[in-house]
Amino acid sequence: MEINNQSIIGKIVAENYKAASVFKKYKIDFCCNGNRTIADASRKKQMDEGTLISELKEATSEKNQGEIDFKSFPLDLLADYIEKTHHRYIDSKIPEITPYLEKIVSVHGDNHTELFEVERLFKESAGDLSAHLRKEELMLFPYIRQLVKAQISGGKKPVTKMGDAAEYIALMEDDHNVEGERFRTISELTDNYNPPADACNTYKVTFSLLQEFEENLHRHIHLENNILFPKSIALNEAITD
């Protein structure tokens, strides 16, 4: 894979997820804002683009291979993977993290007032994400699976109640942007999930769970924004009505 200063960061990660570790290191958003070039991202971070390119080439070199090639997945299989892996993760982790947050807020909130905002943001995210997942599971993903069937059979474009597919996907991407911004704020409020000196074990566990949740969400959004959605739009346009 050729990487230069005009390479699109989302496409780099789509080709090889090993690149994500480099972008994370420099806090460069490759999922919600993956349509930027290396040059643009480097300029915004005020860093040397040559350093970034060099580290990306090292991370994605043949000796560092081993990641699943999601770009080669059929679209219906990728939708299934996202739903069964990332959607189920969110559904299981929200009820696990919420009581932990409530507990540390009640015990440590007076000394660490930022916890109140972390709790508020996470609960907002929990509600919005739950609604977002159902939209994908009930509307978008079934339509993508029907598109694949139409492609295989040579049939016509499936009928849907969600309206224009590209516009609906744009709404899903807007939701992703909101969540990306929320978790950037949570990360800042928690000093990148570093618990304070007086943190109890529950405090530490809660921060670890929040960090894991954000990392899983980044991968989830990346798979949709950089692979599933653009390929689905292209297939939708290729199939006649």
Secondary structure, 3 states (H helix, E strand, C coil): CCCCCCCEHHHHHHHCCCHHHHHHHCCCCCCCCCCCEHHHHHHHHCCCHHHHHHHHHHHCCHHHCCCCCHHHCCHHHHHHHHHHHHHHHHHHHHHHHHHHHHHHHHHHCCCCCHHHHHHHHHHHHHHHHHHHHHHHHHHHHHHHHHHHHHHHHCCCCCCCCCCCHHHHHHHHHHHHHHHHHHHHHHHHHCCCCCCCCCCCHHHHHHHHHHHHHHHHHHHHHHHHHHHHHHHHHHHHHHCCC
